[in-house]
Amino acid sequence: MSFSSILGQDNTVKRLRALIGSGRVPPAIIFHGAPGIGKFLTAVEFAKALNCSHTEHRERPPAPPAPDENDLFAAAAAPAPAPEPELPPARVHTDLSDSCGACLSCLQAASGAHPDIRIVDTAFQAALLDEAESSNLKIDTMRELTRWAQQKPMLAKWKVFIVRDAEAMMPPAQNALLKTLEEPPPGTVVILTVSKKTSLLSTIISRSCMVEFGRLPAAALKTILEAQGTEPVQAAALAALGAGSLEKAADAAAFLKQVSALRPGDQSKIFKFAAGLPRDSHKAREEVKTLLDLLLAKTRSSWAAASGPAKVKFTVLLRRTLDLRRMADRNVSYYLLLETALLESERGGIKIEDLVRPVA
């Protein structure tokens, strides 16, 4: 894989390749943008391209074992050693702003075993500290990153640390990282991927190069979903509902799967569905926002196809659903908000089971 595997972020990739080509890579970079748009994947490809040697890696076959000196018949029986065949010249990758995928550095990065590329996230932290995985990155983890940053690279030119979902860093952990950002060791790059850059301390932001990621075009999102095994018709529907985010499309797919399991004749289906919201308020809010986006997409589709009194009815429903969608960003009861949205949509002519039908 190389930068060609990054879909829908052409301008961002062009900027990153220019950084590599210039050789002036900032010691701290913040990749920011909505969840599920390729920030982490791009960070990995950037690290690979930065450390690529651009020369194909090949290994000679192992030499035959030496004859046993104590074997009296070995000298007579063993044939004369054949000369080692000359290997053709190794292929050289001429694009210095991208990874070749064939050198030793690229091969190790692809296998996750590159000694100079470290991915720091909550799963890594759990293994490092020998504890259960938590939702936050702790000060001990960042102190360890600072210690590693002081060491010399083992294989490549650059040491690259990718802090995935850096908003998970607690304030003490962010302050611990500041030491590395204020006095970065030579050849060290720290990449922070975040959904909201405001979740980071201003002192970190001021010392970092900001790289913004836009939402994915629907065509790119559809291509990614199909590559993951989604059928083309469903991929097109999810791409339209995904709001440019692979994560949002996955949430929509999960909701549609839940809806398809409901019994159409069950009078309490709306209340049962709403009761399945997570207890965590942040997760509940995100799920409600996703479902309201699904309702808006279905209502817009019905409004576009309607005429006369039906169009007026869907206009009223669309405005009401938009009001509820705005309320989802406030501190409200998300359970009641979801119930209200589903009940009003049903009265307006859109049932919850209609959501599983493709949007026109």
C-alpha positions in Angstrom: 0.0 0.0 0.0 1.0 3.6 -0.5 -0.6 7.0 -0.7 -2.7 5.6 -3.6 -4.7 3.7 -1.0 -6.0 7.0 0.5 -9.2 7.9 -1.2 -11.0 11.2 -1.1 -8.2 13.2 0.5 -6.3 14.3 -2.6 -5.4 17.8 -1.5 -4.2 16.6 1.9 -2.1 13.8 0.4 -0.6 16.3 -2.1 0.5 18.5 0.8 2.0 15.6 2.7 4.0 14.4 -0.3 5.3 17.9 -0.8 6.5 17.9 2.8 8.4 14.6 2.3 9.8 15.8 -1.0 11.1 19.0 0.5 12.8 17.1 3.4 11.5 19.8 5.8 9.2 17.7 7.9 7.8 19.4 11.1 8.6 17.5 14.3 4.9 17.7 15.4 1.9 17.4 13.1 -1.8 17.3 14.0 -4.2 15.5 11.6 -7.6 16.8 12.5 -11.1 16.2 11.0 -14.3 14.2 11.5 -14.0 10.6 12.6 -13.8 7.9 10.0 -12.2 9.9 7.1 -8.8 8.3 7.0 -6.6 10.3 9.3 -4.9 7.3 11.0 -4.5 5.4 7.7 -2.8 8.5 6.2 -0.6 8.8 9.2 0.7 5.3 8.8 1.3 5.8 5.0 3.1 9.1 5.8 5.4 7.3 8.3 6.1 4.5 5.7 6.9 7.1 2.9 9.1 9.1 5.3 11.2 6.0 6.1 11.2 4.3 2.7 14.6 3.4 1.3 13.1 3.1 -2.2 15.3 0.1 -2.9 13.8 -3.4 -3.2 14.7 -5.7 -0.4 15.8 -9.3 -1.3 17.5 -12.1 0.6 19.8 -14.7 -0.8 18.9 -18.3 -0.2 20.7 -19.8 2.9 24.0 -21.4 2.2 24.2 -25.3 2.4 25.6 -26.6 5.7 29.3 -27.1 5.9 30.5 -30.8 5.7 31.2 -32.6 8.9 35.0 -32.9 9.4 34.6 -36.2 11.3 32.7 -37.8 8.4 35.3 -39.8 6.4 33.1 -40.0 3.3 32.0 -36.4 3.3 34.9 -35.1 1.1 34.4 -37.8 -1.5 30.6 -37.6 -1.5 30.0 -33.9 -1.3 29.9 -32.3 -4.7 31.9 -29.2 -5.4 30.0 -26.1 -4.2 28.2 -24.3 -7.0 29.0 -20.6 -7.4 26.2 -18.3 -6.0 24.0 -17.1 -8.8 24.3 -13.4 -9.4 21.1 -11.5 -8.5 19.8 -8.9 -10.9 20.1 -5.3 -9.8 17.5 -4.4 -7.2 14.7 -2.3 -8.5 14.7 1.4 -7.3 11.6 3.3 -6.6 12.0 6.8 -8.2 9.1 8.6 -6.5 10.8 9.8 -3.3 7.6 11.3 -1.9 5.8 7.9 -1.6 6.6 4.5 -0.2 7.7 1.7 -2.5 6.2 -1.2 -0.5 9.2 -3.4 -1.4 12.1 -2.2 0.7 12.9 -3.6 4.2 11.5 -0.5 5.9 8.2 -0.8 4.1 7.9 -4.5 4.6 8.4 -4.1 8.4 6.0 -1.2 8.6 3.3 -3.2 6.7 3.7 -6.1 9.2 3.6 -3.7 12.2 7.1 -4.6 13.3 9.0 -1.5 12.3 11.3 -0.5 15.2 11.1 3.2 14.4 7.4 3.5 13.9 5.3 3.3 17.0 1.5 3.6 17.2 0.4 4.9 20.6 -3.3 4.3 21.5 -5.3 2.8 24.4 -4.6 -0.8 23.2 -0.9 -0.2 23.2 -1.1 1.5 26.6 -2.9 -1.6 28.1 0.0 -3.8 26.9 2.6 -1.3 28.0 1.2 -0.9 31.5 -0.1 -4.5 31.8 -3.6 -3.4 32.7 -7.1 -3.4 31.2 -7.7 -1.1 28.3 -9.1 2.2 29.4 -10.6 5.1 27.4 -7.9 7.6 28.3 -4.2 7.9 27.5 -2.2 8.4 30.7 0.9 10.4 31.7 3.0 7.2 32.1 2.4 6.3 28.5 3.5 9.8 27.3 6.5 9.7 29.5 7.5 6.4 27.8 7.0 8.0 24.4 9.4 10.9 25.6 12.0 8.3 26.6 11.8 6.5 23.3 12.1 9.8 21.4 15.5 10.4 22.9 16.9 7.1 21.5 18.5 6.9 18.1 16.6 5.2 15.2 17.3 1.5 14.8 16.6 1.0 11.1 15.5 4.1 9.3 16.2 7.8 9.2 13.1 9.0 11.2 11.5 8.0 14.4 7.7 8.4 14.0 5.2 8.3 16.8 1.5 8.2 15.9 -0.8 9.1 18.8 -4.1 7.7 17.6 -7.2 9.6 18.9 -5.0 12.0 20.8 -8.1 13.6 22.4 -8.0 10.6 24.8 -4.9 12.2 26.4 -5.6 13.5 29.9 -4.2 17.0 30.6 -1.3 15.7 32.6 -0.5 13.3 29.6 -0.6 16.3 27.2 1.7 18.3 29.4 4.1 15.3 29.5 4.2 15.2 25.7 5.1 18.9 25.6 8.7 18.2 26.6 9.2 16.3 23.3 7.4 19.0 21.3 9.3 21.8 22.8 12.8 20.2 22.3 12.2 17.6 19.6 15.2 15.2 19.1 16.6 15.2 15.6 14.8 12.9 13.2 11.7 12.6 15.4 8.1 13.2 14.2 5.1 13.0 16.4 1.7 12.8 14.6 -1.5 13.4 16.6 -4.8 12.3 15.0 -7.9 14.1 16.5 -11.5 14.6 15.6 -11.5 18.0 17.3 -8.3 20.0 17.6 -9.9 22.0 20.4 -9.6 18.9 22.6 -5.8 19.6 22.8 -4.0 22.1 24.9 -3.2 25.4 23.2 0.5 24.9 23.9 0.4 21.7 21.9 -1.5 23.3 19.0 0.9 26.2 18.9 3.9 23.9 18.5 2.3 21.7 15.8 1.7 21.8 12.1 -2.0 21.6 11.4 -3.2 19.3 8.6 -6.9 19.3 8.0 -8.8 16.4 6.5 -12.1 17.0 4.8 -15.1 14.7 4.7 -15.0 11.9 2.1 -16.9 12.3 -1.2 -19.8 9.9 -1.5 -18.1 8.1 -4.5 -14.9 7.5 -2.4 -17.0 6.3 0.5 -18.9 3.9 -1.7 -15.7 2.5 -3.1 -14.3 1.9 0.4 -17.5 0.2 1.5 -17.5 -2.1 -1.5 -13.8 -2.9 -0.9 -14.9 -4.0 2.6 -17.4 -6.4 1.1 -20.6 -4.3 1.2 -23.0 -5.0 -1.8 -23.0 -2.1 -4.3 -26.7 -1.1 -3.7 -26.2 -1.0 0.1 -22.9 0.7 -0.3 -24.5 3.5 -2.3 -27.2 3.9 0.3 -24.8 4.0 3.2 -22.5 6.4 1.4 -25.4 8.8 1.0 -26.2 8.4 4.7 -22.6 8.5 5.9 -22.1 12.3 5.7 -18.6 11.7 4.4 -17.5 9.5 7.2 -16.8 5.8 7.1 -17.5 5.6 10.9 -20.9 7.3 10.3 -21.7 4.9 7.5 -20.9 2.0 9.8 -23.1 3.4 12.5 -25.9 3.8 9.9 -25.5 0.2 8.8 -25.7 -1.0 12.5 -28.9 1.0 13.0 -30.5 -0.4 9.8 -29.6 -3.9 11.0 -31.4 -3.2 14.3 -34.4 -1.8 12.5 -34.7 -4.8 10.2 -34.9 -7.0 13.2 -38.0 -5.2 14.5 -41.5 -6.7 14.1 -43.6 -4.4 11.9 -46.8 -5.2 13.9 -45.2 -4.6 17.3 -46.9 -1.5 18.7 -44.1 -0.9 21.2 -41.3 -1.2 18.6 -40.4 2.5 18.9 -40.1 2.4 22.7 -38.0 -0.8 22.5 -35.7 0.7 20.0 -35.2 3.8 22.0 -34.6 1.8 25.1 -31.5 0.3 23.4 -29.6 3.6 23.6 -26.3 3.4 25.5 -26.3 4.7 29.1 -23.2 6.8 28.3 -24.6 10.2 27.4 -21.9 11.0 24.8 -22.5 7.7 23.0 -26.2 8.1 23.2 -26.0 11.6 21.7 -23.9 10.3 18.8 -26.3 7.5 18.1 -29.4 9.7 18.2 -27.7 12.2 15.8 -27.0 9.3 13.4 -30.6 8.1 13.5 -31.9 11.6 13.1 -29.7 12.0 10.0 -31.2 8.7 8.7 -34.7 10.2 9.3 -33.8 13.4 7.5 -32.4 11.6 4.5 -35.6 9.5 4.2 -37.9 12.5 4.7 -36.0 14.6 2.1 -36.4 11.7 -0.3 -40.1 11.4 0.3 -40.5 15.2 0.1 -38.8 15.3 -3.3 -41.1 12.6 -4.7 -44.3 14.0 -3.3 -46.7 16.7 -4.6 -49.8 18.5 -3.4 -50.9 18.0 0.2 -48.4 15.2 0.7 -45.5 17.6 -0.1 -46.9 20.1 2.5 -47.1 17.2 5.1 -43.5 16.2 4.4 -42.3 19.9 4.6 -43.8 20.2 8.1 -42.1 16.9 9.1 -38.8 17.9 7.6 -38.7 21.2 9.5 -39.7 19.4 12.8 -37.0 16.8 12.3 -34.4 19.5 11.6 -35.4 21.2 14.9 -34.9 17.9 16.8 -31.6 17.4 15.1 -30.4 20.8 16.4 -31.6 19.9 19.8 -29.4 16.8 19.8 -26.4 19.1 20.3 -27.7 20.3 23.6 -27.9 18.7 27.1 -31.3 17.0 26.7 -32.8 13.5 27.3 -31.7 11.7 24.2 -34.1 8.8 25.0 -37.1 11.2 24.9 -35.6 13.0 21.9 -35.4 9.8 19.9 -38.9 8.7 20.9 -40.3 12.0 19.9 -38.5 11.9 16.5 -39.7 8.4 15.7 -43.3 9.0 16.8 -43.6 12.2 14.9 -42.1 10.6 11.8 -44.6 7.8 12.0 -47.5 10.2 12.2 -46.0 12.1 9.3 -46.0 9.0 7.1 -42.5 7.6 7.6 -42.3 4.4 9.8 -39.1 3.2 11.4 -39.1 0.1 9.2 -39.0 2.4 6.1 -35.5 3.3 7.0 -34.2 0.0 5.7 -35.4 0.8 2.2 -32.8 2.5 0.0 -33.0 6.2 -0.2 -33.8 7.3 -3.7 
